[in-house]
Amino acid sequence: MMSILRPLGWFFSKLWWLLDASRRALLNLLLLALLVGLIVALATRGPKPLEDKTTLVLDLKGRLVEQYSGSARDQAMAQLQGQSPQAQTRLRDVLQVLEAAATDPKISTVLLALDDFGGGGQAGLREVAAALERFKKDSKKPVLAYAGGYDQRSYFLAARADEVYMHPMGMAMMEGFGRYRNYYKDALERVGIEPNVIRVGTYKNFGEPYFANAPSPATLESDAYLYGDLWARYTTSVETARKLDKGAVARGLEELPQRLQAVKGDTAQLALKERLVDGLKTRDQIRAMLIERGAPDEKAKSFRQISLAAYQAMLKPRTEGAVIGVVVAEGEIVDGEAGPGKVGGDSTAQLIRQARENEDIKALVLRVNSPGGSAVASEIVRRELELTRQAGKPVVVSMGDVAASGGYWISMAADRVIADASTVTGSIGVFGMLPTADKLLDKLSIHTGGHTTTWLAGGGYDPRRPLDPRMRTAVQSAIQHIYDDFTGKAAAARKKPVAEIDAVAQGRVWTGAQALERGLIDQLGSYGDAVKAAAALAKLEGEPRLSYVERERGRIERLLDGLGEVVGEQVAGAVRAQLGGLALPAQAAAGELAWLATLGTQGRPFAAVVHCLCTVP
């Protein structure tokens, strides 16, 4: 029996060995194939090289920003609500791409695609416009612009093109600068809310809509001076770029009804007649024209092209040259930590400290695009810049669209302050607001009472009770002290008497050009000029390279941000519900009431605010 089974055992053992060896060989072959594939992928990864006669499509999407803001949560919530995620285009990306394309022999043309452009502030638009002019001058390559229609901001860029085209049913719309505000005084009195605005500065009009029914003469004077300068600069720039007669834009707007009637209401023909555009074409006609002038892309059935994002991905970062650090301060200035899109007192200070302690970074550029916010947070940031200068590293501030109030405060510790002529800056002033709703509660038959050991315990500031006159006096003194500190620091930074700074402070907002005339900044210039100034102050040789010092928000921080937004909206919603039918016009006041009530529960009876409440023109 054993003699019969022995051969069978030998056969099956050999068979098993063969199967096992085959399995191992097959797995090894698969592993080898994966390794070969990985090596090939690594060797061939990256974008395909550009071909001749490629058109660079500057598809500017969303708003022009200094740094991306928002989070994955924001994008997801927008999609859940049926909205498109907010698109953004970084200014520095546009500047980098245009500079590289000017010397790239494969790029033959630039097409400004402005259908999805969400606009930007005047300083940012002027930076892009100047970059387009440099591209044309340095490369001798044509720039074309196309959109279904143009608004005031997109047309400012389109005007730089050698040829401007628009859809035959489009419109080129310019409307000027300015704004109207809601004034809530009567509405708040009607529902029983007293705003109790405390401010220092004749022109510090942040709280004016809450205690007045119309703008004050000081506000009208300031707005007229600011917007008039911005509009004159805008129209002159457009008229020069399009070779129009001086005053052509203003006359066109003034006579718009008659001129539109003369072309039977055809807005596209009016734009063509007024020489705002060079031709009216549909998208397929533009595509055919670019194929004819450039080269066809048979696969895409279009012209040979590359987008802004794809072209930027091809650019190799510089690795040589001395390093200049760049910290972006964009958005409202808030206490504590804040992610991109806001200036956190602690988080932005940490970035500045990180740049200061980095031995490779020889100088620092602070790019400011902020209307201000918390005075305490502003001072924390300013102090870190002061320490950076004391450490021997030059600091240059480059002002973007707006650097006002707190945005100006953080700029005061720089060796040099450079702004665009259309930057909105100044607004050196302070305010606080302590709304009380005791009359509203009376109307609702709600009563408040209790016992405290001192007048400050619960009664110093409680939105349910009338404002104690002693609290008003104390807050007025504190606000005045912060204003004096603000003007004193500004005077020291600008090397001027305090009285001279006070005369141009008072909360008044200026354009960059007006601020230069009043000694509030050192020079007019671009972001690039600020980089050159930093390199000169640091005595760097050759062209420096930039290192952006930034941080990303983590998962826990994004979660806490989300919770904070939900709680804040619930509080504001409760106040709006109390206001009943007046919820819509008093929504902003309700938001302020909820904000200040929250500060009171945190042991802070009031907050000193250095905010210009100005919007980017």
C-alpha positions in Angstrom: 0.0 0.0 0.0 2.8 2.4 0.9 4.6 1.6 -2.3 1.5 2.8 -4.3 1.0 6.0 -2.3 4.6 7.1 -2.4 4.6 8.0 -6.2 1.3 9.8 -5.7 2.7 11.8 -2.8 5.8 12.7 -4.9 3.6 13.8 -7.8 1.4 16.1 -5.7 4.4 17.6 -3.9 6.0 18.4 -7.2 2.7 19.8 -8.5 2.3 22.0 -5.4 5.9 23.2 -5.8 5.2 24.1 -9.4 2.0 26.0 -8.5 3.7 27.8 -5.6 6.7 28.7 -7.9 4.3 29.9 -10.6 2.4 32.0 -8.1 5.6 33.7 -6.8 6.8 34.2 -10.3 3.5 35.8 -11.3 3.5 38.1 -8.3 7.1 39.1 -8.9 6.3 39.9 -12.6 3.3 42.0 -11.5 5.5 43.8 -8.9 8.2 44.3 -11.6 5.6 45.7 -14.0 4.3 48.1 -11.3 7.8 49.3 -10.6 8.5 49.8 -14.3 5.2 51.6 -14.7 6.1 53.9 -11.7 9.5 54.7 -13.1 8.0 55.4 -16.5 5.4 57.6 -14.9 7.9 59.5 -12.9 10.1 60.0 -15.9 7.3 61.2 -18.1 5.1 63.0 -15.6 4.3 66.7 -15.9 2.6 68.7 -18.6 3.4 68.1 -22.2 5.8 70.7 -23.7 4.2 73.6 -25.4 4.0 73.8 -29.2 4.6 76.8 -31.3 1.9 79.4 -31.7 0.2 78.6 -28.4 -2.3 81.1 -27.1 -2.2 81.8 -23.3 -5.8 82.1 -22.2 -6.0 84.3 -19.1 -9.3 82.9 -17.9 -9.7 85.1 -14.8 -12.3 83.4 -12.7 -14.0 84.9 -9.6 -12.6 87.8 -7.6 -9.0 88.9 -7.8 -7.5 88.3 -4.4 -4.1 88.4 -2.6 -4.5 84.9 -1.2 -7.1 82.2 -1.4 -9.7 82.3 1.4 -12.4 79.9 2.5 -12.1 76.2 3.0 -13.2 72.8 1.7 -16.2 73.2 4.1 -17.2 76.4 2.4 -17.0 74.9 -1.0 -19.0 71.8 0.1 -21.7 74.0 1.7 -22.1 76.1 -1.4 -22.6 73.0 -3.5 -25.1 71.6 -1.0 -27.1 74.8 -1.3 -27.1 74.6 -5.1 -24.6 77.4 -5.5 -21.3 77.4 -7.4 -18.2 77.3 -5.2 -16.6 80.8 -5.0 -13.9 81.0 -7.6 -10.8 83.2 -6.9 -7.8 84.3 -8.9 -4.6 85.2 -7.1 -3.0 88.4 -8.2 0.5 87.1 -7.9 -0.3 84.2 -10.2 -1.4 86.5 -12.9 1.7 88.6 -12.6 4.0 85.6 -12.6 2.4 84.1 -15.7 2.5 87.3 -17.7 6.1 87.9 -16.8 7.1 84.3 -17.9 4.9 84.4 -21.1 6.7 87.5 -22.3 9.9 85.7 -22.9 8.4 82.3 -23.9 8.8 81.8 -27.7 6.0 79.2 -27.6 3.4 81.7 -26.5 2.3 83.8 -29.4 -0.8 85.6 -28.1 -2.6 86.3 -24.8 -6.4 86.1 -24.7 -8.1 87.8 -21.8 -11.2 85.7 -21.2 -13.4 87.8 -18.8 -16.8 86.2 -18.8 -16.3 84.7 -15.4 -14.3 87.5 -13.9 -15.7 88.6 -10.6 -13.7 91.9 -10.4 -11.4 93.3 -7.8 -10.3 96.5 -6.1 -8.7 99.3 -8.1 -5.2 98.7 -6.9 -5.3 95.1 -7.9 -6.8 95.9 -11.3 -4.1 98.5 -11.9 -1.4 95.9 -11.1 -2.8 93.5 -13.7 -3.3 96.3 -16.2 0.4 97.4 -15.7 1.5 93.8 -16.2 -0.4 93.6 -19.4 1.2 96.8 -20.7 4.6 95.4 -19.7 3.9 92.2 -21.6 3.0 94.1 -24.7 6.0 96.3 -24.5 8.5 93.6 -23.7 7.3 90.8 -26.0 5.7 92.7 -28.9 3.0 90.0 -28.8 -0.7 90.8 -29.2 -3.2 90.8 -26.4 -6.9 90.2 -27.2 -9.9 90.5 -24.9 -13.3 88.8 -25.2 -16.4 88.6 -23.1 -20.1 88.3 -23.6 -20.3 91.7 -21.9 -18.1 93.9 -19.7 -18.8 95.6 -16.4 -16.7 98.4 -15.0 -14.0 96.2 -13.5 -13.6 93.7 -16.4 -13.5 96.5 -18.9 -10.7 98.2 -17.1 -8.5 95.2 -18.0 -10.0 94.7 -21.4 -9.1 98.3 -22.4 -5.4 97.2 -22.2 -5.8 94.7 -25.1 -4.7 95.5 -28.6 -8.1 94.3 -29.7 -11.3 94.2 -27.7 -14.2 91.9 -28.8 -17.7 91.4 -27.4 -20.7 89.3 -28.2 -23.2 91.0 -30.6 -25.8 91.0 -27.7 -23.4 92.2 -25.1 -23.0 95.5 -23.2 -19.9 97.5 -22.0 -21.2 99.1 -18.8 -19.4 101.7 -16.8 -21.3 103.4 -13.9 -18.8 105.3 -11.7 -18.0 105.0 -8.0 -20.0 105.6 -4.9 -22.5 103.9 -2.7 -25.7 104.4 -0.7 -26.1 103.2 2.9 -29.1 102.3 5.0 -29.7 104.6 8.0 -31.4 103.0 10.9 -32.0 105.8 13.5 -35.8 105.9 13.2 -36.2 102.2 12.7 -34.1 101.5 15.9 -36.0 104.1 17.9 -39.3 102.5 16.7 -38.3 99.1 18.1 -36.6 100.4 21.2 -32.9 100.0 20.5 -30.3 102.7 21.4 -27.0 102.2 19.5 -24.8 104.2 21.9 -22.0 104.8 19.4 -18.8 106.2 21.0 -16.1 107.5 18.6 -13.1 109.7 18.1 -12.7 111.4 14.7 -15.0 113.7 12.9 -14.9 111.5 9.8 -15.1 108.1 11.7 -18.5 107.2 10.3 -18.6 103.5 10.9 -21.6 103.9 13.4 -23.2 106.8 11.7 -26.0 104.7 10.0 -27.2 103.7 13.5 -27.6 107.1 15.1 -28.5 109.2 12.0 -31.1 109.2 9.2 -28.7 110.6 6.6 -25.0 111.0 6.0 -23.4 113.9 7.8 -21.8 116.8 5.8 -18.4 115.4 6.9 -19.2 112.0 5.4 -20.5 113.5 2.1 -17.3 115.7 1.9 -15.0 112.8 2.5 -16.8 110.4 0.1 -16.9 113.0 -2.7 -13.2 113.7 -2.3 -12.3 110.0 -2.3 -14.6 108.8 -5.1 -13.9 111.8 -7.2 -10.2 111.0 -7.3 -10.7 107.3 -7.9 -13.1 108.0 -10.8 -10.9 110.6 -12.4 -8.0 108.1 -12.3 -10.2 105.3 -13.7 -11.6 107.4 -16.7 -8.2 108.9 -17.5 -6.6 105.4 -17.6 -9.3 103.9 -19.8 -9.3 106.9 -22.2 -5.6 106.7 -22.6 -5.6 103.0 -23.2 -8.3 103.2 -25.8 -7.1 106.4 -27.3 -10.4 108.2 -26.6 -10.8 112.0 -26.2 -10.4 113.3 -22.7 -13.7 113.3 -20.9 -15.2 110.8 -23.4 -16.4 108.4 -20.7 -18.1 111.0 -18.6 -19.9 112.5 -21.7 -20.9 109.0 -22.8 -22.5 108.3 -19.4 -24.2 111.7 -19.2 -25.7 111.3 -22.7 -26.4 107.6 -22.4 -30.2 107.7 -22.9 -29.9 109.8 -26.1 -27.0 107.8 -27.5 -28.6 104.5 -26.8 -31.8 105.7 -28.5 -29.8 106.7 -31.6 -28.8 103.1 -32.1 -32.3 101.8 -31.4 -31.3 100.3 -28.0 -28.6 98.1 -29.3 -26.0 98.2 -26.5 -23.4 96.3 -28.5 -23.6 98.7 -31.4 -23.3 101.6 -29.0 -20.1 100.1 -27.5 -18.7 99.7 -31.1 -19.7 103.2 -32.1 -18.2 104.7 -29.0 -14.9 102.8 -29.7 -15.1 100.9 -26.5 -14.7 97.6 -28.5 -13.1 96.8 -31.8 -15.6 94.2 -33.0 -18.6 92.2 -32.3 -18.1 88.4 -32.6 -19.8 85.2 -31.3 -17.6 82.7 -29.5 -17.3 80.5 -32.6 -16.1 83.5 -34.6 -13.5 84.3 -32.0 -12.4 80.6 -32.0 -12.1 80.6 -35.8 -10.1 83.9 -35.8 -7.6 82.5 -33.3 -7.3 79.3 -35.2 -6.5 81.3 -38.3 -4.0 83.6 -36.6 -2.4 80.9 -34.5 -2.5 77.1 -34.9 -5.4 74.6 -34.9 -5.7 71.9 -32.2 -7.3 69.1 -34.1 -8.1 67.0 -31.0 -9.9 69.9 -29.2 -11.4 71.3 -32.4 -10.2 74.7 -31.4 -7.1 76.9 -31.4 -3.9 75.8 -29.7 -4.1 77.1 -26.2 -3.1 76.8 -22.5 -4.9 78.1 -19.5 -3.5 80.3 -16.8 -3.5 77.4 -14.2 -1.9 74.9 -16.6 0.8 77.4 -17.7 1.6 78.3 -14.2 2.0 74.6 -13.3 4.8 74.4 -16.0 6.8 77.2 -14.5 9.7 76.1 -12.4 10.3 77.9 -9.0 13.5 79.8 -8.7 16.1 78.3 -6.4 18.8 80.9 -6.7 19.1 84.4 -5.3 18.6 86.0 -1.8 15.2 85.4 -0.2 12.6 88.1 0.6 9.8 86.9 2.8 6.2 87.9 2.0 3.4 87.9 4.6 -0.1 88.6 3.2 -2.5 90.5 5.6 -5.8 90.3 3.7 -9.3 90.7 5.2 -10.7 91.9 8.5 -8.4 92.0 11.5 -9.6 89.8 14.3 -8.3 88.7 17.7 -6.6 85.4 18.0 -6.2 82.9 15.2 -7.5 83.3 11.7 -7.1 81.4 8.5 -6.5 82.8 5.0 -8.9 85.6 4.1 -8.7 87.2 7.6 -5.9 88.8 9.6 -5.6 87.1 13.0 -3.7 89.0 15.6 -1.9 85.9 16.9 -1.7 83.9 13.7 -0.4 86.7 11.5 2.1 87.7 14.2 3.3 84.1 14.2 3.9 84.3 10.5 5.9 87.5 10.9 7.9 85.9 13.7 8.5 82.8 11.6 9.9 85.0 8.8 12.1 87.0 11.3 13.6 83.8 12.7 14.3 82.3 9.3 18.0 82.9 8.6 17.5 82.6 4.8 15.0 85.5 4.7 16.9 88.8 4.5 13.9 91.2 4.3 10.1 91.2 4.7 7.3 92.6 2.6 3.9 92.9 4.2 1.2 93.0 1.6 -1.8 94.7 3.2 -5.3 94.5 1.9 -7.5 95.1 4.9 -10.1 97.6 6.1 -9.1 97.0 9.7 -10.9 95.5 12.7 -9.6 94.9 16.3 -7.3 97.5 17.7 -5.7 95.0 20.0 -5.0 92.5 17.2 -3.7 95.4 15.0 -1.2 96.3 17.7 0.0 92.7 18.1 0.8 92.5 14.4 2.5 96.0 14.4 4.7 95.0 17.3 6.0 91.9 15.6 7.0 94.1 12.6 8.7 96.5 14.9 10.7 93.6 16.4 11.6 92.4 12.9 13.1 95.8 12.1 15.0 95.7 15.4 16.4 92.3 14.5 18.0 93.9 11.5 15.6 92.8 8.8 14.1 95.6 6.7 10.3 95.7 6.5 8.4 97.2 3.5 4.6 97.5 3.4 2.9 97.2 0.1 -0.7 98.4 0.2 -3.2 96.7 -2.0 -6.8 97.7 -2.6 -7.4 98.9 0.9 -5.2 99.5 3.9 -7.3 101.7 6.1 -7.8 102.1 9.9 -6.4 98.8 11.4 -4.9 98.2 8.0 -3.0 101.4 8.4 -2.2 100.6 12.0 -0.3 97.5 11.1 1.6 99.4 8.4 3.2 101.9 10.8 6.2 99.8 11.8 7.7 99.6 8.3 10.9 101.1 7.0 9.0 102.1 3.9 5.2 102.3 3.0 4.3 102.0 -0.7 0.7 102.3 -2.0 -1.0 102.4 -5.3 -2.5 105.7 -6.3 -5.9 104.1 -6.0 -5.4 102.4 -2.7 -8.0 103.3 0.0 -6.0 104.2 3.1 -5.9 106.4 6.2 -9.1 106.3 8.4 -7.0 106.9 11.5 -9.8 106.8 14.1 -11.4 104.6 16.7 -15.0 103.8 17.7 -17.0 101.5 20.0 -20.7 100.7 20.1 -22.8 99.4 23.0 -26.4 98.9 21.8 -29.0 98.7 24.5 -32.5 97.2 24.0 -34.3 98.0 27.3 -37.1 99.9 25.4 -37.6 96.9 23.1 -37.9 94.6 26.2 -40.5 97.0 27.7 -42.6 96.8 24.5 -42.4 93.0 24.9 -43.3 93.2 28.6 -40.0 91.7 29.6 -38.4 93.1 32.8 -34.9 92.8 34.2 -33.8 93.1 37.8 -31.3 91.8 40.3 -28.6 92.8 42.9 -24.9 93.5 42.2 -22.1 94.6 44.6 -20.8 97.3 42.2 -22.2 99.2 39.3 -19.9 97.3 37.0 -21.2 93.9 38.0 -23.8 93.1 35.3 -24.9 96.7 35.1 -21.8 98.4 33.5 -22.9 97.2 30.1 -25.9 95.0 29.8 -27.9 95.3 26.5 -31.1 94.7 28.5 -30.6 97.8 30.6 -30.0 101.5 29.8 -26.4 102.4 29.4 -25.0 103.7 32.7 -23.5 107.3 32.2 -20.4 106.2 34.1 -19.8 103.4 31.5 -20.2 105.9 28.7 -17.7 108.2 30.3 -15.2 105.3 30.9 -15.5 104.0 27.4 -15.1 107.5 25.9 -11.9 107.9 27.8 -10.6 104.5 26.7 -11.5 105.2 23.1 -9.8 108.6 23.3 -6.7 107.0 24.7 -6.5 104.5 21.9 -7.0 107.3 19.3 -4.2 109.2 21.0 -2.0 106.1 20.9 -2.9 105.6 17.2 -2.0 109.1 16.2 1.1 109.1 18.4 2.4 106.0 16.7 1.6 107.4 13.3 3.4 110.6 14.1 6.5 108.7 15.3 6.4 106.5 12.2 6.0 109.4 9.8 8.4 111.7 11.7 5.7 114.4 12.0 4.2 116.4 14.9 1.1 114.7 16.4 -1.0 117.8 15.5 -0.1 117.4 11.9 -1.2 113.8 11.8 -4.3 114.6 13.8 -5.3 117.1 11.1 -5.3 114.4 8.4 -6.6 111.6 10.7 -10.1 112.1 12.4 -11.1 108.8 10.7 -10.9 110.3 7.2 -10.2 107.9 4.3 -7.8 108.9 1.5 -6.7 107.5 -1.8 -3.0 106.5 -2.1 -2.3 109.7 -4.1 -4.0 111.9 -1.5 -2.2 110.0 1.3 1.2 110.7 -0.3 0.3 114.5 -0.4 -0.4 114.4 3.3 2.7 112.4 4.2 0.9 109.3 5.3 2.9 107.0 3.0 6.4 107.2 1.5 5.7 106.6 -2.2 3.4 105.5 -4.9 4.2 102.2 -6.5 3.4 98.6 -7.2 3.9 95.3 -5.4 7.1 94.9 -7.5 8.3 98.3 -6.4 7.9 97.2 -2.8 10.0 94.1 -3.5 12.7 96.2 -5.1 12.7 98.6 -2.1 13.1 95.7 0.3 16.0 94.3 -1.7 17.7 97.7 -1.7 17.2 98.2 2.0 18.7 94.8 2.7 21.5 95.5 0.2 20.8 92.4 -1.8 22.7 91.7 -5.0 20.9 90.3 -8.1 17.2 89.6 -8.4 15.8 88.3 -5.1 13.3 85.4 -5.0 10.1 85.5 -2.9 9.1 83.1 -0.2 5.4 83.4 0.9 5.1 82.7 4.6 1.7 81.2 4.9 -0.1 78.5 7.0 -3.1 76.3 6.2 -6.0 75.8 8.5 -6.2 72.3 10.1 -9.2 70.1 10.4 -9.9 71.0 14.0 -9.6 74.7 13.3 -12.0 74.5 10.3 -14.5 72.6 12.5 -14.3 75.3 15.2 -14.8 78.0 12.6 -17.9 76.2 11.4 -19.3 75.9 14.9 -18.6 79.6 15.5 -20.4 80.6 12.4 -23.5 78.5 13.3 -23.6 79.9 16.9 -23.2 83.5 15.7 -26.0 83.1 13.1 -28.3 81.7 15.8 -27.7 84.7 18.1 -28.2 87.2 15.2 -31.3 85.2 14.1 -32.8 85.5 17.6 -32.3 89.3 17.5 -33.8 89.6 14.0 -36.8 87.6 15.2 -37.4 90.2 18.0 -37.3 92.9 15.4 -40.1 91.3 13.5 -41.0 93.1 10.3 -38.0 95.4 10.6 -35.6 92.4 10.3 -34.4 93.2 6.8 -33.5 96.9 7.1 -32.1 96.4 10.6 -30.1 93.2 9.8 -26.8 94.9 10.1 -27.8 96.5 13.4 -28.9 93.1 14.7 -25.6 91.6 13.8 -23.7 94.4 15.7 -26.0 93.9 18.7 -25.4 90.1 18.8 -21.6 90.7 18.4 -21.3 93.2 21.2 -23.6 91.1 23.5 -21.3 88.2 22.9 -18.3 90.3 23.9 -20.1 91.3 27.1 -20.6 87.7 28.1 -16.9 87.1 27.6 -16.0 89.7 30.2 -15.3 92.4 27.7 -17.7 95.3 28.1 -16.7 96.9 24.9 -14.2 96.6 22.0 -12.1 99.4 20.5 -12.5 99.0 16.8 -10.3 100.5 14.1 -12.3 99.7 11.0 -13.1 102.0 8.1 -16.3 100.1 7.0 -15.2 101.0 3.5 -15.9 98.7 0.6 -13.4 98.2 -2.3 -14.5 100.6 -5.1 
